[in-house]
């Protein structure tokens, strides 16, 4: 059965669709087109967040303790407990074994123990060898990702690792098996590798915020070192992080700054005789060069000082103010300005 649509209904549908199309053009397309033809930008106060994304590796001092006997283990503290050096963590009720028939550590611990060979903080102990946080898991990379190895950690080697937490909490143990870990939380680091454009945003002792999926942490840039085509950037932390013990590789956003000031598009910035500035447009349509100083930039926009800034010679320099109109493409104005200056000379 065919449904017949009256001419009146068809006319209403056509009008409705036309209105939808017109609204789409007005709301979404016209602003884009008109923006392309805008030749100036009005300076307004705002806040610019400068950040970059990276994969970070947590570097910390850790001690892995092993069982001195085969038997039944009793853990005395909860995972995540903060302890002092020498704190009793576990007891083992040893069982007698036939001479020459000692049990071998379970196969699942093999790869982890192999990676920890000759690690001076792989110790046979039931007490805490260092102060820190109790953890009943290891990833086997405690030897490599340690603080005194920070400067030797390389991108290729780090990315070749595959840290996976191995649960140590159990009731029966064999001599030589890992039974708990202590992670020192006084001072720790996160290291990552950035491309030059991102690495240039950071310098030693600079304060930053590191945003993880489950926390935002205050940090300080420790070092920035070139490594091949990348830069190894290390961050120092001494703050509490709930998943500190179990985390090794983290996805993070490094927030350099939330800075307030006059917001300008970088296309408006230009240098005249080595001085950075903008061309301000007057109500009469004339333009003139005004020096500026950038507080911070994300590569597309910058935050400028307002009214006055101090230059490298410690002199006060008058600069732009809010609501002034500046040229978006100042190259022509610069060329004309330089031409006028030459004629006057």
RODO-2510 file (C-alpha; in nm, 4 decimals, decimal comma):
residues 345
     n   res          X          Y          Z
     1     x     0,0000     0,0000     0,0000
     2     x     0,1480     0,3303    -0,1066
     3     x     0,1301     0,6307     0,1210
     4     x     0,0340     0,9480    -0,0592
     5     x     0,1815     1,2743     0,0652
     6     x    -0,0162     1,5860    -0,0030
     7     x     0,1396     1,8847    -0,1788
     8     x     0,0945     2,0890     0,1372
     9     x     0,2896     1,8323     0,3463
    10     x     0,5666     1,8186     0,0851
    11     x     0,5900     2,1989     0,0919
    12     x     0,6224     2,1961     0,4732
    13     x     0,8980     1,9312     0,4594
    14     x     1,0920     2,1282     0,1971
    15     x     1,0657     2,4464     0,4050
    16     x     1,1736     2,2560     0,7188
    17     x     1,4793     2,1083     0,5447
    18     x     1,5700     2,4484     0,4017
    19     x     1,5567     2,6023     0,7487
    20     x     1,7829     2,3258     0,8865
    21     x     2,0381     2,3847     0,6083
    22     x     2,0319     2,7628     0,6613
    23     x     2,0772     2,7231     1,0380
    24     x     2,3728     2,4881     0,9810
    25     x     2,5416     2,7411     0,7517
    26     x     2,4794     3,0296     0,9922
    27     x     2,5961     2,8449     1,3031
    28     x     2,8870     2,6386     1,1727
    29     x     3,0121     2,7664     0,8380
    30     x     2,9804     3,1458     0,8334
    31     x     3,2003     3,1945     1,1452
    32     x     3,4759     2,9845     0,9811
    33     x     3,4587     3,1780     0,6562
    34     x     3,4437     3,5216     0,8183
    35     x     3,7301     3,4333     1,0517
    36     x     3,9511     3,3672     0,7475
    37     x     3,8858     3,7199     0,6279
    38     x     3,9393     3,8805     0,9699
    39     x     4,2540     4,0899     0,9481
    40     x     4,2797     4,1870     1,3142
    41     x     4,2450     4,0415     1,6619
    42     x     4,1194     4,2230     1,9694
    43     x     4,3440     4,1559     2,2701
    44     x     4,1542     4,0260     2,5714
    45     x     4,2552     3,8874     2,9094
    46     x     4,2405     3,5125     2,9468
    47     x     4,4177     3,2030     3,0751
    48     x     4,6319     2,9746     2,8623
    49     x     4,7167     2,6203     2,9664
    50     x     5,0370     2,4893     2,8143
    51     x     5,0747     2,1127     2,8322
    52     x     5,1893     1,8072     2,6415
    53     x     5,1138     1,4363     2,6532
    54     x     5,3728     1,1686     2,7257
    55     x     5,4309     0,8158     2,8491
    56     x     5,6235     0,8304     3,1748
    57     x     5,8276     0,5769     3,3705
    58     x     5,8274     0,5989     3,7499
    59     x     6,1761     0,5838     3,9025
    60     x     6,2094     0,5008     4,2740
    61     x     6,4322     0,3301     4,5275
    62     x     6,2923    -0,0135     4,6130
    63     x     6,4014    -0,3171     4,8077
    64     x     6,2748    -0,6660     4,7213
    65     x     6,2851    -0,9152     5,0076
    66     x     6,3034    -1,2920     4,9680
    67     x     6,2224    -1,5871     5,1918
    68     x     6,5079    -1,7354     5,3937
    69     x     6,3254    -2,0633     5,4400
    70     x     6,0491    -2,2791     5,2962
    71     x     5,7287    -2,2802     5,4944
    72     x     5,4103    -2,0982     5,5813
    73     x     5,4203    -1,7177     5,5691
    74     x     5,2227    -1,4716     5,7799
    75     x     5,2050    -1,1100     5,6662
    76     x     5,1717    -0,8607     5,9516
    77     x     5,0879    -0,5391     5,7658
    78     x     4,8461    -0,4314     5,4964
    79     x     4,9580    -0,3419     5,1466
    80     x     5,0287     0,0321     5,1291
    81     x     5,1388     0,0701     5,4921
    82     x     5,4158     0,3255     5,5506
    83     x     5,6986     0,1755     5,7562
    84     x     6,0372     0,2662     5,9000
    85     x     6,3571     0,0744     5,8347
    86     x     6,3677    -0,2415     6,0477
    87     x     5,9892    -0,2838     6,0765
    88     x     5,8782    -0,6481     6,1018
    89     x     5,6796    -0,7267     5,7864
    90     x     5,6379    -1,1054     5,7801
    91     x     5,7128    -1,4291     5,9667
    92     x     5,7768    -1,7702     5,8147
    93     x     5,7042    -2,0936     5,9967
    94     x     5,9757    -2,3060     5,8381
    95     x     5,9331    -2,6722     5,7543
    96     x     6,2118    -2,9278     5,7576
    97     x     6,3145    -3,0606     5,4198
    98     x     6,5055    -3,3717     5,3349
    99     x     6,8709    -3,2910     5,2908
   100     x     6,9556    -3,2280     4,9271
   101     x     6,5888    -3,2045     4,8309
   102     x     6,5236    -2,8377     4,8887
   103     x     6,2401    -2,7021     4,6787
   104     x     6,3144    -2,4705     4,3889
   105     x     6,1329    -2,1339     4,3654
   106     x     5,8128    -2,1565     4,1628
   107     x     5,8636    -2,1122     3,7893
   108     x     5,6448    -1,7979     3,7785
   109     x     5,9093    -1,6099     3,9790
   110     x     6,1947    -1,7103     3,7459
   111     x     6,1912    -1,4207     3,4973
   112     x     6,1455    -1,1673     3,7759
   113     x     6,4360    -1,3018     3,9786
   114     x     6,6564    -1,3225     3,6673
   115     x     6,6061    -0,9496     3,6037
   116     x     6,6949    -0,8768     3,9659
   117     x     7,0245    -1,0692     3,9723
   118     x     7,3116    -0,8750     4,1322
   119     x     7,0620    -0,6175     4,2622
   120     x     7,2022    -0,4959     4,5928
   121     x     6,8506    -0,4397     4,7286
   122     x     6,7363    -0,7953     4,6572
   123     x     6,7824    -0,9223     5,0120
   124     x     6,6799    -1,2147     5,2263
   125     x     6,4811    -1,0484     5,5031
   126     x     6,1508    -1,0423     5,6888
   127     x     6,2088    -0,6858     5,8101
   128     x     6,2031    -0,3677     5,6061
   129     x     6,5562    -0,2937     5,4737
   130     x     6,4610     0,0709     5,4038
   131     x     6,1895     0,3155     5,5055
   132     x     5,8976     0,3388     5,2660
   133     x     5,5688     0,1796     5,1649
   134     x     5,4915    -0,1927     5,1884
   135     x     5,3880    -0,3605     4,8661
   136     x     5,3001    -0,7243     4,8011
   137     x     5,3801    -0,7106     4,4299
   138     x     5,6851    -0,6662     4,2066
   139     x     5,7435    -0,6082     3,8350
   140     x     6,1060    -0,7280     3,8153
   141     x     6,2372    -0,3905     3,6944
   142     x     6,3165    -0,2511     4,0382
   143     x     6,6872    -0,2784     3,9564
   144     x     6,6692    -0,0845     3,6280
   145     x     6,4179     0,1871     3,7205
   146     x     6,6029     0,3015     4,0322
   147     x     6,7162     0,6526     4,1207
   148     x     7,0926     0,5999     4,0975
   149     x     7,0368     0,4694     3,7429
   150     x     6,8257     0,7692     3,6371
   151     x     7,0870     0,9203     3,4054
   152     x     7,1521     0,5850     3,2352
   153     x     6,7923     0,4952     3,1503
   154     x     6,7437     0,4996     2,7740
   155     x     6,4297     0,5284     2,5631
   156     x     6,4834     0,2091     2,3630
   157     x     6,5559    -0,0026     2,6717
   158     x     6,2657     0,1450     2,8674
   159     x     6,0212     0,0795     2,5843
   160     x     6,1488    -0,2782     2,5526
   161     x     6,0446    -0,3497     2,9109
   162     x     5,6962    -0,4767     2,9809
   163     x     5,6356    -0,4177     3,3516
   164     x     5,3669    -0,6489     3,4824
   165     x     5,2840    -0,6699     3,8488
   166     x     5,3273    -1,0128     4,0078
   167     x     5,1156    -1,0702     4,3191
   168     x     5,3267    -1,1942     4,6143
   169     x     5,0503    -1,2328     4,8729
   170     x     5,0157    -1,6029     4,9592
   171     x     5,0344    -1,8515     5,2476
   172     x     5,3135    -2,0894     5,1376
   173     x     5,6597    -1,9889     5,0201
   174     x     5,9810    -2,1538     4,9052
   175     x     6,3246    -2,0348     5,0091
   176     x     6,4537    -1,7692     4,7695
   177     x     6,1119    -1,6559     4,6467
   178     x     6,0230    -1,2843     4,6666
   179     x     5,7768    -1,2165     4,9486
   180     x     5,7352    -0,8367     4,9661
   181     x     5,8748    -0,5046     4,8457
   182     x     5,9421    -0,1705     5,0116
   183     x     5,9235     0,1437     4,7934
   184     x     6,0869     0,4575     4,9277
   185     x     5,8436     0,7472     4,8815
   186     x     6,0586     1,0335     5,0120
   187     x     6,1935     1,1317     4,6710
   188     x     6,1016     0,9789     4,3381
   189     x     6,1062     1,0655     3,9692
   190     x     5,9189     1,0279     3,6437
   191     x     6,1161     1,0168     3,3191
   192     x     5,9767     1,0551     2,9678
   193     x     6,0948     1,1294     2,6149
   194     x     5,9666     1,4331     2,4238
   195     x     6,0182     1,5780     2,0799
   196     x     6,2148     1,9020     2,0591
   197     x     5,9056     2,1227     2,0202
   198     x     5,7673     1,9960     2,3519
   199     x     6,0991     1,9623     2,5358
   200     x     6,1791     2,3293     2,4686
   201     x     5,8920     2,4227     2,7009
   202     x     6,0803     2,2865     3,0023
   203     x     6,3929     2,3841     3,1938
   204     x     6,5506     2,2562     3,5191
   205     x     6,3820     2,3649     3,8479
   206     x     6,0648     2,4668     3,6635
   207     x     5,7469     2,3762     3,8544
   208     x     5,4854     2,1735     3,6677
   209     x     5,1796     1,9619     3,7341
   210     x     5,1597     1,6036     3,6160
   211     x     4,8056     1,4848     3,5476
   212     x     4,7563     1,1076     3,5627
   213     x     4,4331     0,9152     3,5154
   214     x     4,3872     0,8936     3,8917
   215     x     4,5755     1,1930     4,0359
   216     x     4,7277     1,5359     3,9739
   217     x     5,0772     1,5719     4,1200
   218     x     5,3054     1,8695     4,1844
   219     x     5,6488     1,8136     4,0322
   220     x     5,9669     1,9958     3,9376
   221     x     6,1758     1,9544     3,6235
   222     x     6,4983     1,7799     3,7263
   223     x     6,6802     1,7574     3,3938
   224     x     6,6396     1,7938     3,0173
   225     x     6,8915     1,5938     2,8109
   226     x     6,9118     1,5267     2,4390
   227     x     6,8991     1,1595     2,3469
   228     x     6,9110     1,0880     1,9767
   229     x     6,6151     1,2513     1,8043
   230     x     6,4365     1,3012     2,1367
   231     x     6,4907     1,4725     2,4705
   232     x     6,4857     1,2815     2,7987
   233     x     6,2970     1,4935     3,0534
   234     x     6,3043     1,3926     3,4211
   235     x     6,0666     1,5215     3,6861
   236     x     6,1330     1,5205     4,0624
   237     x     5,8467     1,4439     4,3026
   238     x     5,8141     1,4068     4,6792
   239     x     5,4360     1,3936     4,7064
   240     x     5,1923     1,1183     4,8014
   241     x     5,0458     0,9088     4,5216
   242     x     4,8063     0,6285     4,6128
   243     x     4,9193     0,3896     4,3379
   244     x     5,2862     0,4768     4,3857
   245     x     5,4021     0,1204     4,4610
   246     x     5,2223    -0,0619     4,1829
   247     x     5,2605     0,1984     3,9052
   248     x     5,5571     0,1879     3,6703
   249     x     5,4424     0,3137     3,3280
   250     x     5,1865     0,5947     3,3237
   251     x     5,0087     0,8001     3,0594
   252     x     5,0374     1,1611     3,1667
   253     x     4,9712     1,5191     3,0719
   254     x     5,2484     1,7581     3,1765
   255     x     5,0980     2,0973     3,2518
   256     x     5,3662     2,3614     3,2213
   257     x     5,1506     2,6480     3,3361
   258     x     4,8080     2,8050     3,3641
   259     x     4,9064     3,1630     3,2891
   260     x     4,6816     3,4693     3,2827
   261     x     4,7361     3,7741     3,0636
   262     x     4,6534     3,9156     2,7222
   263     x     4,5861     3,6345     2,4765
   264     x     4,7228     3,6797     2,1234
   265     x     4,7419     3,4492     1,8221
   266     x     5,1041     3,3837     1,7322
   267     x     5,0380     3,4925     1,3737
   268     x     5,0095     3,8475     1,5103
   269     x     5,3649     3,8443     1,6478
   270     x     5,6528     3,9786     1,4403
   271     x     6,0052     4,1061     1,4961
   272     x     6,1156     4,4538     1,3971
   273     x     6,4912     4,5121     1,4170
   274     x     6,5189     4,2135     1,6500
   275     x     6,2421     4,3327     1,8846
   276     x     5,9310     4,1173     1,9215
   277     x     5,6040     4,3052     1,8894
   278     x     5,2671     4,3506     1,7223
   279     x     5,1162     4,6110     1,4920
   280     x     4,8319     4,7957     1,6629
   281     x     4,5520     4,9309     1,4450
   282     x     4,4023     5,2657     1,5457
   283     x     4,0402     5,3791     1,5006
   284     x     4,1570     5,5840     1,2022
   285     x     4,2952     5,2727     1,0354
   286     x     4,6612     5,3595     1,0903
   287     x     4,9034     5,1046     1,2365
   288     x     5,2061     5,1305     1,4591
   289     x     5,4554     4,8831     1,6080
   290     x     5,4362     4,8048     1,9793
   291     x     5,6943     4,5855     2,1598
   292     x     5,5575     4,2894     2,3559
   293     x     5,6910     4,0297     2,5945
   294     x     5,5577     3,6728     2,5976
   295     x     5,4905     3,5055     2,9318
   296     x     5,4174     3,1667     2,7822
   297     x     5,3116     3,0073     2,4537
   298     x     5,1589     2,6805     2,3378
   299     x     5,2831     2,7282     1,9823
   300     x     4,9542     2,8694     1,8527
   301     x     4,8668     3,1315     2,1132
   302     x     5,0710     3,3333     2,3607
   303     x     5,0113     3,5219     2,6845
   304     x     5,1480     3,8781     2,6818
   305     x     5,2375     4,1174     2,9606
   306     x     4,9941     4,4094     2,9770
   307     x     5,0732     4,7833     2,9819
   308     x     5,4389     4,7558     3,0961
   309     x     5,7098     4,4901     3,1006
   310     x     6,0782     4,4778     3,1980
   311     x     6,3195     4,4046     2,9125
   312     x     6,6576     4,2301     2,9210
   313     x     6,8238     4,5618     3,0092
   314     x     6,5946     4,5965     3,3143
   315     x     6,4180     4,8893     3,1496
   316     x     6,0438     4,9538     3,1665
   317     x     5,8831     4,9211     2,8243
   318     x     5,5333     5,0369     2,7368
   319     x     5,3392     4,7617     2,5667
   320     x     4,9864     4,6664     2,4580
   321     x     4,6667     4,6925     2,6607
   322     x     4,3378     4,5051     2,6671
   323     x     4,0930     4,5666     2,3812
   324     x     4,3555     4,7033     2,1459
   325     x     4,3230     4,5744     1,7893
   326     x     4,6325     4,4096     1,6373
   327     x     4,7034     4,2892     1,2844
   328     x     4,6831     3,9163     1,2209
   329     x     4,9275     3,9237     0,9285
   330     x     5,1644     4,2109     1,0040
   331     x     5,4301     4,1406     0,7383
   332     x     5,3043     4,4100     0,4960
   333     x     5,2857     4,6642     0,7779
   334     x     5,6413     4,5793     0,8816
   335     x     5,7760     4,6234     0,5279
   336     x     5,6020     4,9579     0,4920
   337     x     5,7242     5,0647     0,8344
   338     x     6,0864     4,9769     0,7504
   339     x     6,0528     5,1559     0,4169
   340     x     5,9290     5,4720     0,5894
   341     x     6,2130     5,4537     0,8428
   342     x     6,4677     5,4258     0,5584
   343     x     6,3207     5,7267     0,3779
   344     x     6,3352     5,9351     0,6936
   345     x     6,7033     5,8479     0,7351
***
